[in-house]
Amino acid sequence: MAANRPSEATANWWRDAAIYQIYVRSFADGDGDGTGDLAGVRAKLPYLVELGVDALWFTPWYLSPLADGGYDVADYRTIDPAFGTLAEAEKLIAEARALGIRTIIDIVPNHVSDQHAWFTAALAAGPGSPERDLFHFRPGRGPDGAVPPNDWVSEFGGTPWTRLPDGEWYLHLFATQQPDLNWAHPAVRQEHEDVLRFWFERGVSGVRIDSAALPAKDPALPDFTEGRDPHPYIDRDELHDIYRSWRAIADEYGAIFVGEVWLPDAERFARYLRPDELHTAFNFNFLACPWDAGLLRSAIDDTLAEHAFVGAPATWVLCNHDVTRTVTRYGRQDTGFDFAAKTFGTHTDLALGTRRARAAALLSLALPGAAYLYQGEELGLPEADIPRDRIQDPMHFRSGGTDPGRDGCRVPLPWSAQAPYAGFGSAVEPWLPQPAGWSSYAADAQGADPDSMLSLYREALRLRRTEPGFGSPGTAGERLTWLPTAPGVLAFTRTDRLVCVVNLTGEAVELPGHTDVLLTSGPLADGGRLPQDTAAWLRG
């Protein structure tokens, strides 16, 4: 019996949901050991209800040595002891659902931890064993096998091959501690299908698929050739059969998928969203887009067009656990995002970035589709500068120390302005250091300030949920109409006369005709004009 089938009235909740991403390790510390945990999340459920989100997406909470922030999974059926127990996870899922909040979990199909039982068995079994068939083990090249089996480059930089004492090499597109699975092996497919059922039976409403375009590999593992089609390990056709089988399982439970699909080709991206595959996928073009009216409009138009082709709703996100925080990014000269461009010491104007981030919040929440909100964005947190001797992210070390890594957006949240370590847990220092002045962003202080970033998000999410102008799930509610504007101004209507206007010019502009101002990201200028880097929601 499927445990989580929704009623007909709520079956399409995911098409326009507001989904909050929780990086458990940094959200809230319930047991006072300096690491966030499930007890901390449960204690903050009232905060999340008041914020007004529809679902929580948890980055991996499974047993893991944390070589890559939990994306090196050692056991999908066990909660890491640092976070709690399986019973606590089940209680959290049930308590959140009773409050009207669904749960989405992370699945990492491309790889597991090097401490996963399968990989430790493969190491023990040796070359040529059936256990090694579950992964990609190969002899090296050259007279003594000392050259990696191919010339691929790891997503974290350097070679994606590690040699063992027995002479064989194993493939890991990410960190050395994350061996890639062999998805041509039926046991790999069966195990993941069993894991999906395990969590759907426990009330999970959806699954986010990490690196969804990477799991399938060319069996020959050939050298990379620029422009070669198909690519040896990205966006291979075999993936679609895998996700069709997953979709059939999800449909039994009324559950949904969101894929992490980084692809420049809009047509190939849309293939993952066909009616029998994934429900949604993350929209990285919008996330990485600079603060520029023309580029933002193009990103929005392209996103809506590629999703309309397959009848899927778009997703909108400004930041996540891998990406420079919005306030910081929008306060820099280069307001786009590119992993390759991250460097230490980039100048940031936080006042400018905050003003733009507030406007971007209203822009993203007004767009048709689902919205994802990374924890701390509602507090206006900036990217933190982590002391080099405290950085833990493998991206930093794999770069030879030139890349600051992703820890700056993963700093534990500030909850109480007057408590030690901004109320994250107790008097124990958190696992990542909080910058000086972090308590000034605390949720309790912002909750009492009607002009704070938190108050803006709460009101925006309330209006998004209650105003008919935001439309309803389905084709009619997933459209927008652009209004004629001056260069540098974005303005569009949804349904029921709802208008969103964003001013990206260098001066205040007149608002379109309207009967009511529902919400603005900042004070209006003299004469009711919209200032630079400010957004407004209007009733036309």
C-alpha positions as CSV (number, residue, x, y, z in Angstrom):
1,M,0.0,0.0,0.0
2,A,1.5,3.4,-1.0
3,A,1.9,5.5,2.1
4,N,2.0,9.0,0.7
5,R,-0.6,9.4,-2.1
6,P,-2.0,12.9,-2.1
7,S,-5.7,13.7,-2.6
8,E,-6.7,15.0,-6.1
9,A,-7.0,18.5,-4.7
10,T,-3.3,18.6,-3.7
11,A,-1.8,16.4,-6.5
12,N,-0.2,19.5,-8.2
13,W,1.2,21.2,-5.2
14,W,4.7,21.0,-6.6
15,R,3.9,23.1,-9.7
16,D,3.9,26.4,-7.8
17,A,5.3,25.5,-4.4
18,A,7.7,27.5,-2.3
19,I,10.4,25.1,-1.2
20,Y,13.0,25.8,1.5
21,Q,16.4,24.1,1.3
22,I,17.9,22.9,4.5
23,Y,21.6,22.2,4.9
24,V,21.1,20.3,8.1
25,R,24.7,20.7,9.4
26,S,24.2,24.5,9.5
27,F,20.5,25.0,10.1
28,A,20.0,24.6,13.9
29,D,21.9,22.7,16.6
30,G,19.4,20.8,18.9
31,D,21.9,18.9,21.0
32,G,24.5,21.6,21.5
33,D,27.5,19.9,19.9
34,G,28.2,22.6,17.3
35,T,26.6,20.6,14.4
36,G,23.1,21.2,13.1
37,D,20.8,18.2,13.5
38,L,17.2,17.0,13.0
39,A,16.3,18.0,16.6
40,G,17.2,21.5,15.6
41,V,15.1,21.4,12.5
42,R,12.1,20.1,14.5
43,A,12.5,22.9,17.0
44,K,12.4,25.4,14.1
45,L,9.3,24.1,12.4
46,P,7.1,27.0,13.8
47,Y,9.6,29.4,12.2
48,L,9.2,27.6,8.8
49,V,5.4,27.7,9.1
50,E,5.5,31.4,9.8
51,L,7.9,31.9,6.9
52,G,5.2,30.4,4.7
53,V,7.0,27.6,2.8
54,D,5.2,24.5,1.3
55,A,8.1,22.0,1.5
56,L,11.5,21.4,2.9
57,W,14.4,20.0,0.7
58,F,17.0,18.4,2.8
59,T,20.6,18.0,1.5
60,P,21.9,14.5,2.4
61,W,21.3,13.5,6.0
62,Y,22.5,10.0,5.6
63,L,25.5,8.2,7.2
64,S,28.6,9.8,5.7
65,P,32.2,10.6,6.5
66,L,31.4,14.1,5.2
67,A,34.3,14.2,2.7
68,D,32.0,16.3,0.5
69,G,29.4,17.8,2.9
70,G,27.3,14.6,3.0
71,Y,27.3,14.0,-0.8
72,D,29.5,11.0,-0.1
73,V,26.8,8.6,1.2
74,A,27.8,5.5,3.1
75,D,24.3,4.2,3.8
76,Y,21.0,5.6,2.4
77,R,18.9,3.8,5.0
78,T,20.8,5.3,8.0
79,I,20.7,8.9,9.3
80,D,24.2,10.1,10.2
81,P,24.6,10.0,14.0
82,A,25.7,13.7,13.9
83,F,22.2,14.5,12.7
84,G,20.1,12.0,14.6
85,T,18.3,8.7,14.0
86,L,16.0,7.2,11.4
87,A,13.2,7.4,14.0
88,E,13.8,11.2,14.4
89,A,13.7,11.6,10.6
90,E,10.4,9.8,10.5
91,K,9.1,12.0,13.3
92,L,10.3,15.1,11.5
93,I,8.6,14.1,8.2
94,A,5.3,13.4,10.1
95,E,5.4,16.6,12.2
96,A,6.2,18.8,9.2
97,R,3.4,17.2,7.2
98,A,0.9,17.8,10.0
99,L,1.8,21.5,9.8
100,G,1.3,21.5,6.0
101,I,4.9,21.2,5.0
102,R,6.1,18.3,2.8
103,T,9.6,16.8,2.8
104,I,12.0,16.4,-0.2
105,I,15.2,14.4,0.3
106,D,18.4,14.2,-1.7
107,I,19.5,11.2,-3.7
108,V,23.1,11.0,-5.2
109,P,23.0,8.4,-8.0
110,N,26.4,9.1,-9.6
111,H,28.5,8.0,-6.7
112,V,28.7,6.7,-3.1
113,S,31.2,7.1,-0.3
114,D,34.4,5.1,-0.3
115,Q,33.2,3.8,3.0
116,H,30.0,2.4,1.5
117,A,29.7,-1.4,2.0
118,W,29.8,-2.0,-1.7
119,F,33.1,-0.1,-2.2
120,T,34.9,-1.6,0.8
121,A,33.9,-5.1,-0.5
122,A,35.2,-4.2,-3.9
123,L,38.5,-3.1,-2.5
124,A,38.8,-6.4,-0.5
125,A,37.8,-8.6,-3.4
126,G,40.5,-7.4,-5.7
127,P,40.9,-7.0,-9.5
128,G,38.5,-8.9,-11.8
129,S,36.0,-9.6,-9.0
130,P,32.2,-9.2,-9.4
131,E,32.2,-6.7,-6.5
132,R,34.3,-4.3,-8.7
133,D,31.8,-4.5,-11.5
134,L,29.5,-2.2,-9.5
135,F,32.0,0.6,-10.0
136,H,34.5,1.7,-12.8
137,F,37.8,-0.1,-12.1
138,R,40.4,-0.1,-14.9
139,P,44.0,-0.9,-15.4
140,G,46.2,2.2,-16.1
141,R,48.0,3.0,-19.3
142,G,51.7,3.0,-20.0
143,P,54.2,0.2,-19.5
144,D,53.7,0.0,-15.8
145,G,50.0,1.2,-15.7
146,A,51.0,4.4,-14.0
147,V,49.0,6.6,-16.3
148,P,45.3,7.1,-15.6
149,P,42.9,5.1,-17.8
150,N,41.7,8.2,-19.6
151,D,42.1,11.9,-19.8
152,W,38.9,13.0,-18.1
153,V,38.9,15.9,-15.7
154,S,37.2,15.8,-12.3
155,E,34.4,18.2,-11.5
156,F,36.6,19.3,-8.6
157,G,39.7,19.7,-10.8
158,G,42.5,17.3,-11.6
159,T,42.2,13.7,-12.7
160,P,39.1,11.7,-11.7
161,W,41.1,8.5,-11.2
162,T,42.8,7.1,-8.1
163,R,45.2,4.2,-8.2
164,L,45.1,1.4,-5.6
165,P,48.0,-0.6,-4.3
166,D,46.9,-3.5,-6.4
167,G,47.5,-1.4,-9.5
168,E,44.0,-0.8,-10.6
169,W,42.4,2.7,-10.9
170,Y,38.9,3.7,-9.9
171,L,36.8,6.5,-11.4
172,H,35.4,9.4,-9.3
173,L,34.1,12.4,-11.1
174,F,34.1,14.3,-7.8
175,A,36.3,13.8,-4.8
176,T,38.6,10.8,-4.4
177,Q,36.3,9.6,-1.6
178,Q,33.3,9.4,-4.0
179,P,33.7,6.4,-6.4
180,D,31.3,6.5,-9.3
181,L,28.8,3.7,-9.6
182,N,28.4,1.6,-12.8
183,W,24.9,2.2,-13.9
184,A,25.1,-0.5,-16.6
185,H,25.0,-3.0,-13.7
186,P,21.4,-4.1,-12.8
187,A,22.2,-4.3,-9.1
188,V,22.9,-0.5,-9.1
189,R,19.5,0.2,-10.6
190,Q,17.7,-2.2,-8.3
191,E,19.3,-0.7,-5.2
192,H,18.3,2.8,-6.0
193,E,14.8,1.8,-6.8
194,D,14.7,0.1,-3.4
195,V,16.0,3.2,-1.7
196,L,13.3,5.3,-3.3
197,R,10.6,3.0,-2.0
198,F,12.2,3.0,1.4
199,W,11.8,6.7,1.8
200,F,8.5,7.1,0.0
201,E,7.1,4.5,2.5
202,R,8.3,6.9,5.3
203,G,6.2,9.8,4.0
204,V,8.7,11.6,1.8
205,S,6.9,13.6,-0.9
206,G,9.8,14.1,-3.3
207,V,13.4,13.5,-4.2
208,R,16.0,15.9,-5.5
209,I,18.5,14.1,-7.8
210,D,22.0,15.3,-7.5
211,S,24.1,15.6,-10.7
212,A,21.3,14.1,-12.6
213,A,23.0,14.2,-16.0
214,L,26.1,12.4,-14.9
215,P,25.5,8.8,-13.8
216,A,25.6,7.0,-17.2
217,K,29.0,6.5,-18.8
218,D,30.2,5.2,-22.1
219,P,31.2,1.6,-21.3
220,A,34.5,2.1,-23.1
221,L,35.4,5.1,-21.0
222,P,37.2,6.7,-24.0
223,D,39.3,9.9,-23.9
224,F,37.4,13.1,-24.1
225,T,37.1,14.7,-27.5
226,E,35.8,18.3,-27.6
227,G,32.4,18.4,-29.4
228,R,32.0,14.6,-29.4
229,D,28.3,13.5,-29.4
230,P,27.4,11.6,-27.3
231,H,29.5,12.9,-24.5
232,P,31.2,10.0,-22.6
233,Y,29.6,10.9,-19.3
234,I,27.2,13.8,-19.5
235,D,23.6,13.7,-20.7
236,R,23.7,10.2,-22.2
237,D,20.6,8.7,-23.6
238,E,20.7,5.7,-21.2
239,L,19.7,8.1,-18.4
240,H,16.1,8.5,-19.7
241,D,15.3,4.9,-19.2
242,I,16.6,5.0,-15.6
243,Y,14.4,8.1,-14.8
244,R,11.3,6.5,-16.5
245,S,11.6,3.6,-14.1
246,W,12.0,6.0,-11.2
247,R,9.0,8.0,-12.3
248,A,6.8,4.9,-12.3
249,I,7.8,4.3,-8.7
250,A,7.1,7.9,-7.7
251,D,3.7,7.8,-9.3
252,E,2.7,4.9,-7.1
253,Y,3.2,7.2,-4.1
254,G,2.2,10.6,-5.6
255,A,5.8,11.8,-5.1
256,I,7.8,14.1,-7.3
257,F,11.3,14.6,-8.6
258,V,13.5,17.7,-9.1
259,G,16.7,17.1,-11.0
260,E,20.0,18.9,-10.8
261,V,20.5,19.2,-14.6
262,W,23.3,21.5,-15.8
263,L,22.9,21.6,-19.6
264,P,23.4,24.4,-22.0
265,D,21.2,22.8,-24.7
266,A,17.5,23.8,-24.0
267,E,16.1,21.0,-26.1
268,R,18.1,18.3,-24.3
269,F,17.4,19.8,-20.9
270,A,13.6,19.6,-21.7
271,R,13.9,15.9,-22.5
272,Y,14.3,15.2,-18.7
273,L,11.0,16.9,-18.1
274,R,8.9,14.8,-20.4
275,P,5.6,13.6,-18.8
276,D,7.1,10.1,-17.9
277,E,10.4,11.4,-16.5
278,L,11.2,14.1,-14.0
279,H,8.6,16.5,-12.8
280,T,10.9,19.5,-12.5
281,A,14.6,20.5,-12.8
282,F,16.6,23.3,-11.4
283,N,16.9,26.4,-13.6
284,F,20.5,27.4,-13.4
285,N,20.4,29.9,-16.2
286,F,18.4,32.2,-14.0
287,L,20.5,31.5,-10.9
288,A,23.7,32.4,-12.7
289,C,22.3,35.4,-14.7
290,P,23.9,38.8,-14.0
291,W,21.8,41.7,-12.6
292,D,20.9,43.0,-16.0
293,A,17.4,43.6,-17.3
294,G,17.9,42.3,-20.8
295,L,19.8,39.2,-19.7
296,L,17.2,38.5,-17.0
297,R,14.3,38.8,-19.4
298,S,16.0,36.5,-21.8
299,A,16.7,34.0,-19.1
300,I,13.0,34.1,-18.0
301,D,11.7,33.8,-21.6
302,D,14.1,30.9,-22.4
303,T,13.2,29.1,-19.2
304,L,9.4,29.4,-19.8
305,A,9.7,28.4,-23.4
306,E,11.8,25.2,-22.8
307,H,9.4,24.2,-20.0
308,A,6.2,24.9,-22.0
309,F,7.5,22.6,-24.7
310,V,7.0,19.6,-22.3
311,G,4.3,21.0,-20.1
312,A,6.5,21.2,-17.0
313,P,6.6,24.2,-14.6
314,A,9.7,26.2,-14.3
315,T,11.7,26.5,-11.1
316,W,13.4,29.7,-9.8
317,V,16.3,29.9,-7.4
318,L,18.8,32.6,-6.5
319,C,21.3,30.6,-4.5
320,N,22.0,27.2,-3.0
321,H,24.6,25.3,-0.9
322,D,27.1,25.4,-3.8
323,V,26.6,29.0,-5.0
324,T,27.9,32.4,-3.7
325,R,25.1,34.0,-1.6
326,T,22.9,36.5,-3.4
327,V,23.6,39.5,-1.3
328,T,27.3,39.1,-2.0
329,R,27.1,38.2,-5.7
330,Y,24.8,41.2,-6.5
331,G,27.2,43.5,-4.7
332,R,30.1,42.7,-6.9
333,Q,31.2,44.2,-10.3
334,D,30.5,40.8,-11.9
335,T,27.0,39.9,-10.7
336,G,26.8,36.6,-12.6
337,F,27.9,33.3,-11.2
338,D,30.6,30.9,-12.5
339,F,32.4,28.3,-10.5
340,A,35.6,29.0,-12.5
341,A,35.5,32.7,-11.6
342,K,35.5,32.3,-7.8
343,T,38.5,33.9,-6.1
344,F,39.6,35.2,-2.7
345,G,39.4,38.9,-2.0
346,T,36.7,40.0,-4.4
347,H,35.4,43.4,-3.5
348,T,31.7,43.5,-2.5
349,D,29.3,46.4,-1.8
350,L,26.9,44.7,0.7
351,A,24.5,47.6,0.8
352,L,24.1,47.5,-3.0
353,G,23.9,43.7,-2.9
354,T,21.3,43.7,-0.3
355,R,19.1,46.2,-2.2
356,R,19.4,44.1,-5.3
357,A,18.8,40.8,-3.4
358,R,15.5,42.2,-2.0
359,A,14.4,43.2,-5.5
360,A,15.4,39.8,-6.9
361,A,13.4,38.1,-4.2
362,L,10.2,39.8,-5.4
363,L,11.1,39.1,-9.0
364,S,11.8,35.4,-8.5
365,L,8.7,34.9,-6.3
366,A,6.4,36.6,-8.8
367,L,7.5,34.3,-11.7
368,P,5.2,31.3,-12.6
369,G,6.4,28.0,-11.3
370,A,8.0,26.7,-8.2
371,A,10.4,28.8,-6.1
372,Y,13.4,27.4,-4.1
373,L,14.8,29.4,-1.1
374,Y,18.1,28.4,0.4
375,Q,18.3,28.7,4.2
376,G,19.5,32.1,5.3
377,E,18.6,33.9,2.1
378,E,15.5,35.1,4.0
379,L,17.9,36.7,6.5
380,G,19.9,38.4,3.8
381,L,23.1,36.6,4.8
382,P,26.2,37.5,2.9
383,E,28.9,35.0,1.8
384,A,31.3,34.5,4.7
385,D,35.1,34.7,4.4
386,I,36.2,31.5,6.0
387,P,39.8,31.5,7.4
388,R,41.9,29.3,5.2
389,D,42.8,27.0,8.1
390,R,39.1,26.4,8.7
391,I,38.0,25.6,5.1
392,Q,36.7,22.1,4.8
393,D,35.3,22.1,1.2
394,P,37.2,19.7,-1.1
395,M,36.8,22.1,-4.0
396,H,39.3,24.4,-2.2
397,F,41.9,21.7,-1.8
398,R,41.5,20.2,-5.3
399,S,42.1,23.7,-6.7
400,G,45.4,23.9,-5.0
401,G,44.0,26.5,-2.6
402,T,43.0,29.1,-5.2
403,D,39.2,28.5,-5.1
404,P,37.7,29.7,-1.8
405,G,35.2,26.8,-2.0
406,R,31.6,26.6,-0.9
407,D,31.9,26.9,2.9
408,G,31.2,30.6,2.8
409,C,27.5,29.9,2.0
410,R,27.2,27.1,4.5
411,V,28.0,29.0,7.8
412,P,25.6,28.1,10.6
413,L,22.5,30.3,10.8
414,P,22.1,33.1,13.3
415,W,18.9,32.7,15.4
416,S,19.3,34.9,18.4
417,A,21.1,38.2,18.5
418,Q,22.0,38.0,22.2
419,A,22.9,34.3,22.5
420,P,26.4,32.8,22.2
421,Y,27.2,32.0,18.5
422,A,24.1,33.9,17.5
423,G,21.9,31.2,19.0
424,F,22.8,28.4,16.6
425,G,23.1,25.9,19.4
426,S,24.8,26.4,22.8
427,A,28.1,27.7,24.0
428,V,30.0,25.2,21.7
429,E,31.6,26.8,18.7
430,P,29.8,25.7,15.4
431,W,31.6,23.4,13.0
432,L,32.3,26.5,10.7
433,P,33.1,29.8,12.3
434,Q,30.6,32.6,12.1
435,P,32.0,36.0,11.0
436,A,32.1,39.0,13.3
437,G,28.7,40.7,13.4
438,W,26.8,37.6,12.4
439,S,24.3,38.2,15.2
440,S,23.2,41.3,13.5
441,Y,21.4,39.1,11.0
442,A,19.7,37.0,13.7
443,A,16.1,35.8,13.0
444,D,14.7,37.0,16.3
445,A,15.8,40.6,15.7
446,Q,14.6,40.5,12.0
447,G,11.3,39.1,13.0
448,A,10.6,42.2,15.1
449,D,11.7,44.6,12.3
450,P,9.0,45.2,9.7
451,D,11.7,46.5,7.2
452,S,14.0,43.5,7.5
453,M,14.7,40.9,4.8
454,L,12.9,38.3,6.9
455,S,9.8,40.4,7.1
456,L,9.9,41.0,3.3
457,Y,10.1,37.3,2.6
458,R,7.3,36.5,5.0
459,E,5.0,39.0,3.4
460,A,6.0,38.0,-0.1
461,L,5.3,34.3,0.6
462,R,2.0,35.2,2.3
463,L,0.9,37.2,-0.8
464,R,2.1,34.5,-3.1
465,R,0.0,32.0,-1.3
466,T,-3.2,34.1,-0.9
467,E,-3.4,36.5,-3.8
468,P,-5.3,35.1,-6.8
469,G,-3.1,37.1,-9.2
470,F,-0.3,34.6,-8.8
471,G,-2.4,32.0,-10.6
472,S,-3.0,28.4,-9.9
473,P,-1.0,25.3,-11.0
474,G,-1.6,24.3,-14.7
475,T,-1.1,26.0,-18.0
476,A,-3.1,29.2,-17.3
477,G,-1.2,29.9,-14.0
478,E,2.2,29.3,-15.6
479,R,2.2,32.3,-18.0
480,L,3.2,35.9,-17.8
481,T,2.8,38.8,-20.2
482,W,5.5,41.4,-20.5
483,L,4.5,45.1,-20.4
484,P,6.1,47.8,-22.5
485,T,8.7,49.6,-20.4
486,A,11.7,51.9,-20.7
487,P,15.1,50.1,-21.1
488,G,16.4,48.7,-17.9
489,V,12.9,48.1,-16.4
490,L,11.2,44.7,-16.2
491,A,7.4,44.6,-15.9
492,F,5.0,41.8,-16.4
493,T,1.5,40.7,-15.5
494,R,0.3,37.3,-14.2
495,T,-3.4,36.7,-13.7
496,D,-6.1,38.8,-12.1
497,R,-4.3,42.1,-12.7
498,L,-1.2,41.2,-10.7
499,V,1.9,43.2,-11.9
500,C,5.5,42.9,-11.0
501,V,7.9,45.7,-11.8
502,V,11.7,45.8,-11.2
503,N,13.8,48.9,-11.8
504,L,17.4,48.1,-12.9
505,T,18.1,51.5,-14.2
506,G,20.2,54.2,-12.5
507,E,17.2,56.4,-11.5
508,A,13.7,56.3,-10.2
509,V,10.9,55.4,-12.7
510,E,7.2,55.9,-12.8
511,L,5.1,52.8,-11.8
512,P,2.6,51.5,-14.3
513,G,-1.1,52.3,-13.7
514,H,-2.4,50.4,-10.7
515,T,-5.0,50.5,-8.0
516,D,-3.0,49.1,-5.1
517,V,0.7,48.6,-4.1
518,L,0.8,45.2,-2.6
519,L,4.5,45.1,-1.7
520,T,7.8,46.8,-2.5
521,S,11.4,45.7,-1.8
522,G,12.2,49.2,-0.6
523,P,10.6,52.5,0.1
524,L,9.2,54.3,-2.9
525,A,10.7,57.6,-4.0
526,D,9.0,61.0,-4.1
527,G,5.9,61.0,-6.2
528,G,5.5,57.2,-5.7
529,R,8.2,56.4,-8.2
530,L,10.2,53.1,-8.1
531,P,13.8,53.7,-7.1
532,Q,16.9,52.1,-8.6
533,D,17.3,48.3,-7.8
534,T,13.8,48.1,-6.3
535,A,10.9,45.9,-7.1
536,A,7.1,46.3,-6.6
537,W,4.1,44.1,-6.7
538,L,1.0,45.9,-7.9
539,R,-2.7,45.3,-8.5
540,G,-3.4,46.8,-11.9
